[in-house]
């Protein structure tokens, strides 16, 4: 039986909003079913635990969040109006302890919105303001929260900030909705951390840095909520030239491989991960199937990799060799200003 995929896009750049596609279980091919433009710039998506609700940011200057019902998975239905997050340009969101959290890039904040009856969104209960800057005057003049996610233990929330070269480890009070910073881990100055992915074992974290095209390998101690950087690896081959801004990194379910999306180089970097999780090695890069890959995701079986290519306006899918981790382009479908791919 075919499953469903939900694709976010930038309506401000010609995208159609939230696009729904059917997935062929044998080939992985996507067939577009329709689009809903009722939420502007739904650039990042998240599912409720029971997979019955789909949440999205609205990445606008006056940022918002919205929720769709998936009672009919082929036709998401908007539930209520877009709720202001009291933050500018939300780029990421997650669900944690009865709340929706958004990382707001332009304002350098994290918003905490309560989930009400039926998963409805309430007005923000707390806004966490990041402080600081970095050495890049164009990109790091102030804080730029780019991702917020819970750790595998469920005890902590991590907020990744491109502007301050740091990751904040926070605790969420589920009763009050207050998000409190426990500690802040600084990365090498000027790296521009954007996204973070955990090793499936839960004791390593990999930070994808946008401004210098490296992954920072970190030990993660969930007992006390501490990240410790231990190594770096480039996601570009030797001799690569021109500007590059990596966006997303995903790790295989068995922890043997990781893949990073390179915007500018327009490639997918294939990295091997050793048994400890400490050593990553760049094996190769392959073309991403389009231009400006903003997001990568694996299918639930881990057999295929999907890239949302924003500037070429398409989603490409790749068959992944389980022995080598090499993705081989298998097809693509036109999705203008694509920004995120999420399996239902």
C-alpha positions as CSV (number, residue, x, y, z in Angstrom):
1,X,0.0,0.0,0.0
2,X,1.3,3.4,-0.9
3,X,2.3,5.8,1.8
4,X,2.2,9.6,1.8
5,X,4.9,12.3,1.9
6,X,4.4,16.0,2.8
7,X,6.5,18.6,1.2
8,X,6.9,22.2,2.5
9,X,7.8,25.0,0.2
10,X,8.2,28.8,0.1
11,X,5.1,30.4,-1.2
12,X,6.9,33.8,-1.3
13,X,9.3,32.2,-3.9
14,X,6.6,30.6,-6.1
15,X,6.0,27.5,-4.0
16,X,2.5,26.0,-3.7
17,X,2.6,25.7,0.1
18,X,2.0,22.2,1.6
19,X,2.2,19.6,-1.1
20,X,1.0,16.0,-0.6
21,X,2.4,13.1,-2.6
22,X,1.8,9.3,-2.7
23,X,4.9,7.1,-2.4
24,X,5.2,3.9,-4.5
25,X,6.4,1.3,-2.0
26,X,8.5,-0.6,-4.6
27,X,10.2,2.2,-6.4
28,X,10.0,5.1,-3.9
29,X,8.6,7.3,-6.7
30,X,6.5,10.3,-5.7
31,X,3.1,11.1,-7.3
32,X,1.8,14.5,-6.5
33,X,-1.8,14.6,-5.2
34,X,-2.4,18.2,-4.4
35,X,-1.3,21.3,-2.6
36,X,-2.7,23.7,0.1
37,X,-1.5,27.3,0.1
38,X,-3.5,28.5,3.1
39,X,-0.3,28.8,5.2
40,X,2.4,31.0,3.9
41,X,6.0,29.7,3.6
42,X,5.4,26.3,5.4
43,X,9.2,25.6,5.2
44,X,9.5,23.0,7.9
45,X,7.1,20.2,9.1
46,X,6.6,17.9,12.0
47,X,4.2,15.0,12.8
48,X,2.3,14.4,16.1
49,X,3.3,11.1,17.8
50,X,0.2,9.3,16.6
51,X,0.9,10.7,13.1
52,X,-2.6,12.1,12.9
53,X,-1.6,15.8,12.9
54,X,0.9,17.7,10.8
55,X,2.4,20.9,12.2
56,X,4.2,23.6,10.2
57,X,6.0,26.8,10.7
58,X,5.1,29.9,8.6
59,X,8.6,31.3,7.9
60,X,7.6,35.0,7.6
61,X,8.8,38.1,9.3
62,X,5.8,37.9,11.6
63,X,6.3,34.2,12.1
64,X,3.5,31.7,12.8
65,X,2.7,28.0,13.2
66,X,-0.3,25.9,12.1
67,X,-1.7,22.4,12.3
68,X,-3.4,20.2,9.8
69,X,-5.5,17.1,10.3
70,X,-4.4,14.0,8.5
71,X,-7.7,12.2,9.1
72,X,-7.5,11.7,5.3
73,X,-3.7,11.4,4.7
74,X,-4.1,12.3,1.0
75,X,-5.9,15.6,1.9
76,X,-4.5,17.5,4.9
77,X,-7.1,19.8,6.4
78,X,-6.1,23.0,8.1
79,X,-7.4,23.3,11.7
80,X,-7.9,26.9,12.7
81,X,-5.9,29.9,11.8
82,X,-2.1,30.3,11.8
83,X,-1.0,31.2,15.3
84,X,1.7,33.9,15.8
85,X,4.8,32.6,17.5
86,X,6.0,36.1,18.5
87,X,9.3,35.5,16.7
88,X,10.6,36.3,13.2
89,X,11.2,33.8,10.5
90,X,10.7,30.4,12.2
91,X,12.9,27.8,10.4
92,X,12.3,24.7,12.5
93,X,9.9,23.2,15.0
94,X,9.5,20.2,17.2
95,X,7.0,18.7,19.6
96,X,8.0,18.1,23.3
97,X,6.1,17.5,26.5
98,X,2.7,18.8,25.3
99,X,4.2,21.9,23.5
100,X,5.3,23.0,20.1
101,X,8.7,24.7,20.0
102,X,9.8,26.9,17.1
103,X,13.4,28.1,16.3
104,X,13.0,31.7,15.0
105,X,16.0,32.6,12.9
106,X,15.7,36.3,12.4
107,X,14.8,37.2,16.0
108,X,17.2,34.6,17.6
109,X,14.5,33.2,19.8
110,X,12.7,29.9,20.6
111,X,8.9,30.1,21.1
112,X,7.0,27.6,23.3
113,X,3.3,27.1,22.3
114,X,1.0,24.8,24.3
115,X,-1.0,22.0,22.6
116,X,-4.6,22.0,23.5
117,X,-7.5,19.7,22.9
118,X,-7.2,17.8,19.7
119,X,-3.6,19.1,19.2
120,X,-4.8,22.7,18.7
121,X,-2.1,25.4,19.1
122,X,-2.3,28.1,21.8
123,X,-0.6,31.4,22.1
124,X,3.1,31.2,23.2
125,X,3.7,30.7,26.9
126,X,7.4,31.6,26.8
127,X,9.9,33.1,24.4
128,X,13.6,32.3,25.0
129,X,15.8,35.0,23.7
130,X,19.3,33.9,22.6
131,X,22.2,36.4,23.2
132,X,25.5,36.8,21.4
133,X,27.1,37.1,18.0
134,X,30.0,35.8,15.9
135,X,32.9,36.9,13.7
136,X,30.9,36.9,10.3
137,X,29.4,40.5,10.1
138,X,26.9,39.5,7.5
139,X,25.6,36.3,9.0
140,X,26.5,36.5,12.7
141,X,25.6,40.1,13.7
142,X,23.4,38.6,16.4
143,X,21.7,35.4,17.4
144,X,20.0,33.2,14.8
145,X,18.2,30.2,16.2
146,X,18.0,27.7,13.4
147,X,16.9,24.4,14.9
148,X,15.3,23.2,18.1
149,X,14.9,19.5,19.0
150,X,14.6,17.1,22.0
151,X,17.4,14.8,22.7
152,X,16.8,11.0,22.5
153,X,16.3,10.7,26.2
154,X,13.5,13.2,26.2
155,X,15.0,15.1,29.1
156,X,16.5,18.0,27.2
157,X,15.9,20.4,24.4
158,X,18.7,21.6,22.2
159,X,18.7,24.9,20.4
160,X,21.2,25.3,17.6
161,X,22.2,28.9,16.8
162,X,24.1,29.9,13.7
163,X,24.7,33.5,14.8
164,X,26.4,32.7,18.2
165,X,28.4,29.6,17.1
166,X,26.8,27.6,19.9
167,X,24.2,25.0,21.0
168,X,22.1,25.7,24.1
169,X,20.9,22.8,26.2
170,X,17.6,23.6,27.8
171,X,15.1,22.1,30.2
172,X,11.3,22.6,29.5
173,X,9.0,22.9,32.5
174,X,5.9,21.2,31.1
175,X,3.6,22.9,33.7
176,X,4.6,26.5,33.0
177,X,5.9,26.2,29.5
178,X,9.1,27.9,30.5
179,X,12.3,26.9,28.7
180,X,15.4,27.4,30.8
181,X,19.0,27.2,29.5
182,X,21.0,24.7,31.5
183,X,24.3,25.3,29.6
184,X,25.6,26.6,26.3
185,X,28.2,24.7,24.3
186,X,30.4,26.9,22.1
187,X,31.8,25.7,18.8
188,X,34.8,26.9,16.9
189,X,34.3,30.6,16.1
190,X,32.7,31.2,12.7
191,X,31.4,27.7,12.0
192,X,27.8,28.8,11.9
193,X,26.0,25.7,13.4
194,X,22.7,25.1,11.6
195,X,21.3,21.6,12.3
196,X,22.1,18.7,14.6
197,X,21.5,14.9,14.3
198,X,22.0,12.2,16.9
199,X,23.6,8.9,16.4
200,X,21.0,6.1,16.8
201,X,22.7,5.0,20.0
202,X,22.0,8.4,21.5
203,X,25.4,9.2,22.9
204,X,26.9,11.1,20.0
205,X,25.6,14.2,18.2
206,X,26.7,15.7,14.9
207,X,26.4,19.4,14.3
208,X,26.1,20.5,10.6
209,X,27.9,23.9,10.3
210,X,26.7,26.2,7.5
211,X,29.5,28.7,7.3
212,X,32.5,26.5,7.0
213,X,31.2,23.2,5.6
214,X,32.2,21.0,8.5
215,X,30.4,18.5,10.8
216,X,31.4,18.8,14.4
217,X,31.3,15.5,16.2
218,X,30.2,15.7,19.9
219,X,29.9,13.4,22.8
220,X,26.4,13.7,24.4
221,X,25.9,13.0,28.1
222,X,22.1,12.9,28.7
223,X,22.5,12.5,32.4
224,X,23.7,16.1,32.8
225,X,22.8,17.5,29.4
226,X,26.4,18.1,28.2
227,X,27.7,18.3,24.6
228,X,31.5,18.0,24.2
229,X,33.1,18.6,20.8
230,X,35.7,16.0,19.9
231,X,36.3,16.2,16.1
232,X,35.5,17.9,12.8
233,X,35.2,16.6,9.3
234,X,34.6,18.5,6.0
235,X,31.6,17.7,3.8
236,X,33.4,18.9,0.7
237,X,36.1,17.1,-1.4
238,X,39.6,18.4,-1.5
239,X,39.9,21.2,-4.1
240,X,36.2,22.1,-4.1
241,X,35.8,25.8,-4.9
242,X,33.0,28.4,-4.7
243,X,30.7,29.2,-1.9
244,X,28.9,26.4,-0.1
245,X,26.3,26.4,2.7
246,X,25.4,22.9,4.0
247,X,21.9,22.6,5.2
248,X,20.9,19.2,6.6
249,X,22.6,16.0,7.9
250,X,20.9,12.6,8.5
251,X,22.3,9.4,10.0
252,X,21.4,5.9,9.0
253,X,19.4,3.8,11.5
254,X,22.4,1.4,12.0
255,X,24.8,4.3,12.6
256,X,27.2,3.3,9.8
257,X,26.6,6.3,7.4
258,X,25.7,9.9,7.4
259,X,24.6,12.2,4.5
260,X,24.9,15.9,4.3
261,X,23.3,18.3,1.8
262,X,25.6,20.9,0.2
263,X,24.0,24.0,-1.2
264,X,26.3,25.7,-3.7
265,X,28.3,22.6,-4.4
266,X,24.8,21.1,-5.0
267,X,25.8,17.6,-3.8
268,X,25.1,15.0,-1.2
269,X,28.2,14.2,0.9
270,X,28.5,10.5,1.9
271,X,30.2,9.9,5.2
272,X,31.1,6.7,7.0
273,X,30.8,6.5,10.8
274,X,33.0,4.2,12.8
275,X,31.8,1.9,15.5
276,X,32.5,4.4,18.3
277,X,30.6,7.2,16.5
278,X,33.6,9.5,17.0
279,X,35.2,9.2,13.6
280,X,33.5,10.4,10.4
281,X,35.2,10.1,7.0
282,X,34.1,11.7,3.8
283,X,33.8,8.9,1.2
284,X,32.4,10.8,-1.8
285,X,30.0,13.4,-3.0
286,X,27.2,12.8,-5.5
287,X,25.1,15.4,-7.4
288,X,21.9,16.2,-5.5
289,X,19.7,16.0,-8.6
290,X,18.9,19.7,-8.7
291,X,20.1,23.0,-7.2
292,X,20.3,24.2,-3.6
293,X,19.3,21.1,-1.5
294,X,17.7,22.6,1.6
295,X,16.6,19.3,3.2
296,X,17.4,15.6,3.2
297,X,15.4,12.8,4.7
298,X,15.5,9.0,4.6
299,X,12.4,6.9,4.0
300,X,11.2,4.8,7.0
301,X,13.0,1.7,5.7
302,X,16.3,3.6,5.3
303,X,16.5,2.4,1.7
304,X,16.1,5.7,-0.1
305,X,17.2,9.3,0.4
306,X,15.1,12.3,-0.6
307,X,16.4,15.8,-1.3
308,X,14.3,19.0,-1.4
309,X,16.1,21.1,-4.0
310,X,14.8,24.6,-3.4
311,X,16.2,26.6,-6.4
312,X,15.6,24.0,-9.1
313,X,12.2,23.4,-7.6
314,X,12.1,19.6,-7.3
315,X,12.3,16.7,-5.0
316,X,14.8,14.0,-6.0
317,X,15.0,10.5,-4.6
318,X,18.0,8.1,-4.5
319,X,18.4,4.4,-3.9
320,X,21.0,3.9,-1.2
321,X,23.5,1.1,-1.5
322,X,23.4,-0.6,2.0
323,X,27.1,-1.7,1.7
324,X,28.7,1.6,0.6
325,X,26.1,4.3,1.5
326,X,26.2,5.6,-2.0
327,X,23.0,7.2,-3.2
328,X,22.0,6.7,-6.8
329,X,19.5,9.0,-8.4
330,X,16.3,7.2,-9.2
331,X,13.9,10.0,-10.1
332,X,12.5,13.4,-9.3
333,X,9.3,15.4,-9.3
334,X,8.7,19.2,-9.7
335,X,7.9,21.0,-6.5
336,X,8.6,24.8,-6.8
337,X,10.7,26.2,-4.0
338,X,10.8,22.9,-2.1
339,X,12.1,23.2,1.4
340,X,11.3,20.0,3.5
341,X,10.2,16.4,2.9
342,X,8.4,14.5,5.6
343,X,7.1,10.9,5.5
344,X,3.6,10.5,7.0
